[in-house]
Amino acid sequence: MSLAGISLLIIAIAFAFIAIFVVKTLKAASSTMTSVSQTLEKVEGQMQGITTESESLLKKTNHIASDIETKTKTLDGLMDALGNVGTTVGHVNQSIQGVSESVAHASHERDEKVTKALRWGDAAIELYLKWKRKKVQ
């Protein structure tokens, strides 16, 4: 075998090793790409689930916000009604206070009249008693 033949044999063996290495590398890359593809499919499925859940959550949030707005409007009417009740109670209190003052004033006037009547009664009794004493003496 000549030097050229040995060189060709070495080149052929090197080429075989390179070919085997390239095949193994390509198989590993293919396996890695398959794994990446499967992972991406799983991620895509999970993203689809997250998107569906997010849409559902957004719809529920909008429904709750609408419900809260409706209930708040209802409470506004109730608060207005309670304010009117408070005003009415204030007017009733003022009326009761006025009646109370009128009753107190009338009672005071009658007390004065009763006091005068009692004084006149006492004076009459004393006059009667004095008259009776004079009569007895």
Residue pairs with C-beta under 8 A, 6 or more apart in sequence:
1 9
